[in-house]
Amino acid sequence: MIKKCLFPAAGYGTRFLPATKATPKEMLPILTKPLIQYGVEEASDAGMDVMAIITGRGKRALVEHFDISYELEHQIKGSSKEDLLKSTREMMDKCTFTFTRQKEMLGLGHAILKGEPLIGNEPFGVILADDLCVNEEGDNVLAQLVKIYEKYKCCVVAIQEVPKEETYKYGVIDGKEIQDDVFMISDMVEKPDPEDAPSNLAIIGRYILTPDIFRTIEETKTGKNGELQITDALMNHAKKGMVLAYKFKGKRFDCGSVDGFVQATNYFYDKLKQETE
């Protein structure tokens, strides 16, 4: 079983300035729950109980969120507000949280490499918390990837179709469909111009990676903006073995953008109203 999930969370969140000047973007709330907790709950529901979080300067709130707040809990003990912390307490009780810092923002591949001491020599999940995913009709997205991994025992990335004109925002794959919605990757390009994109199948922030990916990242040259991209590392990995892409079931909200953040807020607010009616 895959027991560990890595959360790269050292980025600056510049698209949400000034809100993220002193607040980690992963702590921005959708209704009353921060993005990082939605990700932790998804990983826990997929069977993982060790959460490895890559932080950076100004990210102390991520550590504090999954720790006891004695003064706050004393103040609300016995009141109607005590139950508001129930979901966070459940995650604290079920999971172990480990942290390390990424001192420089040198790309997602670099962030994942910094997580090796927390992960060790075992397969692991990766969640980018600002990609908020839901599936009302079955397994969550990370659990879907775990099932693909259990069958093929290789790296798996989540993909979705995007408008061709938006491929410049994503890593984009090309490949052969080997079963329904599962593709063997033959090409991966980081943020291609629409005319250069090999398809409209874009990678989103969910991965299952095998531990040999760490050595592949070390062997990968820096790409755009001098950053070490996980897309480039996975392409190199695919040349040595097999990397799969899975077109997941469910919805994904890009909460790193204002539009996606508002859409997610509206979605969860409408869902809350339906549950309370």
C-alpha positions in Angstrom: 0.0 0.0 0.0 1.0 3.6 -0.6 1.3 5.2 2.8 2.9 8.6 2.2 1.7 11.7 0.3 3.9 14.7 -0.5 2.6 18.2 -0.6 4.9 20.8 -2.4 3.8 24.0 -0.6 6.7 26.4 -0.7 5.4 28.6 -3.6 4.7 32.3 -3.1 1.1 32.3 -4.4 1.7 35.6 -6.3 -1.6 35.4 -8.2 -3.3 36.0 -4.9 -1.3 39.0 -3.7 -1.8 40.9 -1.4 -3.7 38.1 0.4 -0.7 35.7 0.3 1.9 38.3 1.4 1.8 36.8 4.9 -0.6 33.9 4.5 0.4 30.7 2.6 -1.9 30.2 -0.4 -2.5 26.6 0.8 -4.2 28.2 3.8 -6.7 30.1 1.8 -10.1 28.8 2.8 -12.8 27.3 0.6 -15.7 28.2 2.9 -14.2 27.4 6.4 -11.6 24.9 5.5 -8.1 25.7 4.1 -7.0 24.2 0.8 -4.3 22.1 2.4 -6.8 20.3 4.6 -8.9 19.3 1.6 -5.7 17.8 0.1 -4.8 15.9 3.3 -8.4 14.5 3.6 -8.2 13.3 0.0 -4.8 11.6 0.7 -6.2 10.0 3.9 -9.3 8.7 2.1 -6.9 7.2 -0.5 -5.2 5.2 2.3 -2.2 7.4 3.1 -1.4 8.3 6.7 1.9 10.1 6.5 1.7 13.6 5.1 5.1 15.1 4.0 4.8 18.8 3.5 7.5 20.9 1.7 7.3 24.4 3.2 9.3 27.6 2.9 9.7 31.0 4.4 6.4 32.5 5.7 4.7 29.1 5.7 4.6 28.5 9.5 0.8 28.5 9.4 0.9 25.1 7.6 2.7 23.6 10.6 0.5 25.2 13.2 -2.7 24.2 11.4 -2.0 20.5 12.1 -1.0 21.0 15.7 -2.8 21.5 19.0 -3.8 25.1 19.8 -4.2 24.8 23.6 -5.4 28.4 24.2 -8.0 28.3 21.4 -9.3 24.8 22.3 -9.5 25.8 25.9 -11.6 28.9 25.0 -14.1 27.0 22.9 -14.3 23.8 25.0 -17.8 22.9 25.9 -19.3 25.5 23.5 -21.1 24.9 20.2 -17.9 26.0 18.4 -15.9 23.1 19.7 -17.3 20.9 16.9 -15.9 23.2 14.2 -12.5 21.8 14.8 -13.7 18.2 14.5 -12.4 17.5 11.0 -9.0 19.0 11.7 -8.7 16.9 14.9 -9.6 13.8 13.0 -6.8 14.4 10.5 -4.3 15.1 13.4 -5.3 11.8 15.1 -5.2 9.7 11.9 -2.1 11.1 10.3 1.6 11.8 10.9 2.8 15.2 9.6 6.4 15.7 8.6 7.9 18.9 7.2 11.0 20.1 5.4 11.8 23.4 3.8 12.6 24.3 0.2 15.0 27.2 0.5 14.8 28.3 -3.1 11.8 28.1 -5.5 13.4 26.2 -8.3 10.5 24.3 -9.8 8.1 21.5 -8.9 10.7 18.8 -9.7 13.1 20.5 -7.2 10.4 20.6 -4.6 9.6 16.9 -5.0 13.3 16.1 -4.8 13.5 18.0 -1.5 10.9 15.5 -0.2 13.1 12.5 -0.6 14.3 12.4 3.1 10.6 12.4 4.2 9.6 9.7 1.6 12.4 7.3 1.6 12.5 4.3 -0.8 8.8 3.7 -1.4 6.1 4.8 -3.8 4.2 7.9 -2.8 1.4 10.2 -3.8 1.8 13.9 -4.6 -1.0 16.5 -4.2 -0.8 20.2 -5.3 -3.2 21.7 -2.8 -4.3 24.5 -5.1 -5.7 22.0 -7.5 -8.9 21.1 -5.5 -10.5 17.9 -6.8 -13.8 16.3 -6.0 -15.7 13.2 -7.2 -19.2 12.8 -6.0 -19.7 9.4 -7.7 -16.9 7.2 -6.4 -13.2 7.2 -5.4 -11.5 10.5 -5.1 -8.8 11.4 -7.7 -5.8 10.2 -5.8 -7.5 6.9 -4.9 -8.2 6.4 -8.6 -4.5 6.8 -9.4 -3.6 4.4 -6.6 -5.8 1.7 -8.4 -3.9 2.3 -11.7 -0.6 2.1 -9.8 -1.6 -1.2 -8.1 -2.2 -2.7 -11.6 0.9 -1.4 -13.4 3.4 -0.6 -10.6 4.7 2.6 -12.3 4.5 6.4 -12.1 0.9 7.7 -12.9 -0.2 11.3 -13.5 -3.7 12.6 -13.5 -4.8 14.4 -16.7 -7.9 16.2 -18.0 -8.9 17.6 -21.4 -8.4 21.4 -21.6 -9.2 23.9 -24.4 -6.3 23.8 -26.9 -5.7 27.5 -26.4 -5.0 26.9 -22.7 -2.2 24.3 -23.1 0.4 27.0 -22.3 -0.7 26.8 -18.6 0.0 23.0 -18.2 2.3 20.1 -18.8 0.7 18.3 -21.8 1.1 14.7 -22.7 0.8 12.5 -25.8 0.5 8.8 -25.7 -1.3 5.6 -26.6 -4.6 4.6 -24.8 -3.9 1.1 -23.4 -7.3 0.8 -21.6 -10.2 3.1 -21.0 -8.8 6.6 -20.0 -5.3 5.2 -19.4 -2.5 6.3 -21.7 1.1 5.1 -22.0 3.0 8.4 -22.3 5.2 8.9 -25.4 5.7 12.7 -25.0 5.4 15.3 -22.3 5.9 19.1 -22.8 5.9 21.7 -20.1 3.6 24.7 -20.9 3.7 24.4 -24.7 2.3 27.1 -27.0 -1.1 25.9 -28.4 0.4 25.3 -31.9 3.2 23.2 -30.4 1.1 21.1 -27.9 1.1 17.4 -28.7 -2.6 17.1 -27.5 -5.1 18.8 -25.2 -4.5 16.3 -22.4 -3.1 18.4 -19.5 -1.4 17.2 -16.3 -3.1 18.4 -13.1 -1.8 18.3 -9.5 -2.2 14.6 -8.7 0.6 12.0 -9.1 1.7 8.6 -7.9 5.5 8.4 -8.2 7.9 5.5 -7.6 11.1 6.3 -5.6 13.4 6.0 -8.5 12.0 9.3 -9.7 14.3 11.0 -7.3 17.4 9.9 -9.3 15.7 10.8 -12.5 15.0 14.3 -11.2 18.7 14.7 -10.3 19.7 13.7 -13.9 17.2 16.1 -15.5 18.4 19.4 -16.9 16.6 22.6 -15.8 14.0 23.8 -18.2 11.9 27.0 -18.6 13.0 29.9 -16.3 15.9 27.8 -15.0 13.4 25.6 -13.1 13.6 21.8 -12.6 10.3 20.6 -13.9 8.6 17.3 -12.9 7.2 17.1 -16.4 10.7 17.0 -17.9 11.8 14.4 -15.3 8.8 12.2 -16.0 9.5 12.4 -19.7 13.1 11.2 -19.0 11.6 8.5 -16.8 9.3 7.3 -19.6 12.3 6.8 -21.9 13.7 4.3 -19.3 10.4 2.6 -18.4 6.7 3.3 -18.4 4.8 6.3 -17.2 1.0 6.3 -17.4 -1.5 9.1 -17.5 -5.1 8.7 -16.3 -8.1 10.8 -17.3 -9.7 11.0 -13.9 -13.3 11.0 -13.0 -14.5 14.1 -11.1 -14.1 17.9 -11.1 -11.0 19.9 -10.6 -10.9 23.6 -9.6 -7.7 25.6 -10.2 -7.7 27.4 -6.9 -4.4 29.0 -7.8 -6.5 31.3 -10.0 -9.2 33.8 -8.8 -11.7 32.3 -11.2 -11.1 28.7 -10.0 -11.1 29.8 -6.4 -14.5 31.5 -6.8 -15.9 28.5 -8.7 -14.8 26.1 -5.9 -16.3 28.4 -3.3 -19.6 28.5 -5.1 -19.6 24.8 -5.6 -19.0 23.9 -2.0 -21.4 26.6 -0.8 -24.2 25.2 -3.0 -23.4 21.7 -1.8 -23.6 22.9 1.9 -27.0 24.5 1.3 -28.3 21.3 -0.2 -27.1 19.3 2.7 -28.7 21.6 5.3 -32.0 22.1 3.5 
